[in-house]
C-alpha cells in the first residue's frame, strides 16, 4: 500500500505541500523559559537525557527578541531556499510554561513577522491548562497552530526513571483538554529508553494510536555529554540497550505497521552534534540515509503504516483539526 510521495507511510513533507502548496521551514526559537522538573516546582536537573545544545541553532538565544531570532533564522534558511514560508517553532524547554498574557504576546509577535504562516509549540503534558488552550484555539481560527507534547514513553516507570516528573495519565489528560480545539496535535517519542523491552517499545505505537494525535516525531535515544544520562551510561552501562543502526531500522519498520494509518510521521531519527554524542554512534550516517533504509526495509517486508494496526477503543473521541490557510 502506498501513501503520498510513493511512501509506505504518511510523511510530513507531503502533508505540508498538500496543506500549504509550498515548502514551509521551521525557525527554532528560544524563549528563555525553563521546565518544572528543572526549577524545583516538580523536580530538579531536568530530564536525564536532556541537553538543549544538541538541537538549538546558533542564532537561537533567549537574550534576543522573538523578531531578532526569526530574522536571523530566516536569513540562514533563505540562502538555501528562495521561495518558502515559515513556522515559528517554539522549541527549547517548555514553551507554555508562563502566564497566558506573556505567551500570547510572544506568539503574536512571531505571527506578525513577515512570511510566518503558523506556530509550532513544544511543551510538556503537565504544562497546559484550559486558559492556554482557549488562547491557542482562538489563534488557530486564523493561523496554523501545532501543539506538540513530549510524551517520551507510555510507561510510568520509565517516566519516573528519566525524571520527567509527570505520568502517562497526565499525558492523556493533556490531549483530552486540547482535542477538538482546532489545533494540530503532535507527539514526541524517544525509543530505546532504559529498561524498555522490544514488546514494550512496539506497544508504544498502539498506545499512541489511541491518542488524538495528527503528527508523530520519533527518534532513537542518544546519550550526549553534560547530562545525567551520560553519567549513568559511564557508571552503569548495563542500564542501556542501545540499538545498532540495523536494529533500529528493523524496529521502526515494525513500529510503523502498528500505527494508526492517518498519523503523519514527521521524523524517525535525530542527529546530535558529533562533539556531544557519546552513543550510539552509527558512523556519521545522515537522517535522510536512515529514512532511505527504512523505506527499503518496508518494501522488503511488504509492510506499510497500519498494516498490523488493530483499532482499539480510543482514549477519548477525536475529530480532525481544522487547518486554516493562514
N, C-alpha and C positions, 0 to 999 in steps of 0.2 A: 504494500500500500504506500502510495506516495502522497506527500503533502505539497505545499508550495515550494518552488525553487528546487524541485526534484529531491527534496529531503524526505527522510522517513520519520520525521517529527516536525512539530510546529516550531519553526525557527523565528527568532526575534527580528532579524533583518527583513524577512518577508512581511511580518506584521507591521513594521514601521513604514515600509514602502506602500503597503496597501492602505494604511491609515492616513499617511501624510503626503503621499505621492512624491516623496523625495527623501534624501538622506537627512537624518537628524542625529546630531552629535551631542553627547552628554558633556557638559562642562562642570567638572568637580568643584565644589565649594566647601570651605571650612568656616563654620560659624563661630568656632571657639567654644561651643557647648561641650559639656562633659557627659558622663553617664552615672546613673545611680549606683552602679557597682564599682565606681571609682571614687566618688566624692564622699562616701561614708553613709549616704542615705540608706542603701541596702547592703553595701559591702565596700571593700577597698581593693585596689590592684587591678580592677577591670577583668575582662575575660582572659583566661590564662594563655590564650593563643595570640592575643591582640597586640600588634604594633602598627599604628596607623601610617607610619612611614613606608610601609610596604605597598601602599596604593595611592598615596597623596602626591599629586604633581607638585613641581617646584613652585608654581605660581599660587598654590592653594594655601594661603596663610591667613589665620584669623585676624592679624593686625591690619589686613586690607579690607576695604569695604566689599560688599557683595558685587557692586558695579565694577570695582577695580579687578576683582578676581575674574569676573565674566569677560572684561575687556582683554585681559592677558590670555585667558583660555581661548577665546575666540580668535585672537591674533595667532596663537600657536596652531590651531587646527585649520584656520583659513589658508595656511601655506600648503596644506595637503589637499584640501577640497575647496573649490571656489564657490560652489552653489550648494548651500545647505542651510537648514535651520538648526536650532539648538535647544536642548533641555538644560535648565538649571538644576544640577544634580547636587543636592544637599547630602553629602556622603559621609564625612568624617564624624565619628562618635554618634550621638543620639540627637537627631535633628527635629524632635518635637519636645525636647526637654527644656522648656522655657514657658513664659507666660504666653497666652494666646495672642495678646497685643503685639509682643515682640516678634513672635512667629509670623503674624500677618504682615507686619512691616517688612520683614526680610523677604518673605515670599513675593510680596507685591513689588518690592524694589527689583527683584530678579525679573519678574514678568514685564516690567516697564522697559527693560533693556532691549534694544533693537534685535530682532531675529530670534528672541527667546519665545518658543511656542508652547512650553509647558514646564512642569515641575516634576522632579523625581526626588522623593524624600525617604531617606533611610532612617529607620528608628527601631526601637525595641517594643515588644508587645506590651510591656508594663509602663510605657511612657506615652500613653494615648488616653484621651478622655472625650466625653461627648461634646464638650465645647470646641475642642480642636477639630474633631470630626466634622462638626457643623460648619466651622470656618472653611475647612478644606472642601467640603461639599459645595459651599457657595462659590468658591473659586472654580470648581470643576464644571460649573454651568457655562463657563466661557473659555476655559483652558483645559488642556490635558493635565491631569494630576495623577501621578503614580505614587502610591504609598507602599513602601517595602518594609516588611517586618523581618528582623533577624530571628528566624526560627531555630536554626543551627542543629537541633535534634528534637525528635518527638519523645525522647526518653528522659524522664525527670532525673534519673540517677546521673546521666551524662551532663545535663544542665547544671546539676549541683557540682559535679567534678570539675567543670570548666569555669565555675564561678559566674554563671550567668545571673544568678540571683532572681530568676523567675521560673515558673513552671510551664509545662506544655498546656495545662489548663488555662493559664493566663494568655497564652498564645491563641487558643481557641476563642477566648472571650474577646480579644482584640479584633479578630477577624469578624466575629459576630457584630461587634459595635460598628465596624466600618463597612459591612456588607450592605449592598443596595443603596449606597450614598453617591453614586456617580463617580466613584474612584476606581482607578485601575490598581488592583491589589497584587502585590508581589510577595514572594517568599525567598529567603536566602538560606541555603543549607550547606553544611560542611560534612563531607563524607570521610570516614575513617577516623573519627574522634575516638579517643582511648576507650577500650573495653566493649566496643560495639561489634557484634558478630556480623557475618555476611547476611544472615537471615534478618537481623535487626536493621541493617542498612537497607535492604530491599523493602522491608516493611515501612520505612520512611515514605517510600513512594505511595504506598496505599493510604497512609495517614494524611499525607499532603493532598492527595486526590479528593479527600473528604472536605477539605477547606475550600472556601470560595475564592481561590486564587486565580488570577489571569496569567501571571508570569512567574517563572521559577529560575533562580540562579543556583547553580551547583558549583562546588569546587572541592578539590582534594584538600585534606588537612596539610598545611605547610608549617613546619616548625621554623620559626625565624628568631633571629638574635634579639636580645633585650626583652624577652618575655618570660613569664613564669614557666611556660611550657618548655622553653629552651633549657631551663634548669632541670625540670623533671626528666627531660629526654637524656640529659647528661647523667643524672643521678640514678634514675630508674627506667632504663630503656625498655624493660620488659612490659611497661605500661602500654607500649605503642605497637601497632601492627600496620605500618605504612605500606601502601601498595606500590609495586613496581608500575611502570607505565602500562605494560601489557595487562596486568591485573586490573588496573583502573579502567582501561578501555573495556574490558570484559564486564566489569561491574556496571559501568554506565550503560552499556548496551542492554543489559538485562533490566536495569532500573527503568529505562525508558519504556520497556514493554508493559510495565505495571502502572504507568502514569495515566491519569485521565486524558483522553485524546485531545481535548481542547486547550490544555495548558500550554502556554507559549514558553519554550525553553530558551532563556536568554544567554546562558553561559554554562559550560561544562567544567572549566578549569580556571585556575588563577595562576599568575606568573609573578612571583615575588622577585625583587631585585637580587641578583646573584650575590652581592656582597652582604645581604642579610639572610639569605636562605641557608638553613642548616640541613634540612631533609624534608621530603625525599628529593634527591637530585636526579632528574631524568635526562641528563646530557644536554641541557640547554634547548630542548625542543620547544618550539613556539606554540601558542594556543591554537592557531589555525591548523597546525600539523596534528595536534591531538584530535581536533574536530574531524579532520580528514580520516584519521584512523578509526574513529567511532563510526563515521559514515560507512566505511568499508566493512567494519565488523557487522553492522546491521544488515548490509547486503549479503555478506557471507552466511549469516544465520537466518536470513529471510525474516527478520524482525522489524517491527515498526512501533511507534508510540501507541500504546493502548492495546497491543495485540493480546496481552495477557491480563488486561485490566478487568477486574471484576467489580462492577458497580455495587457499592455498599450504601447504607443509609448515610446521608450527608450529616455532618456535624451540625449544620444549620442550613436553611434554604438559601439559594443563591440565584441572582439574576445577573446577566452580563452588564458590566459597567458601561455607561454612556461615554463615548469618545467624541468630544466636540472637535471641530476643525481647527479651533484655536487660532 
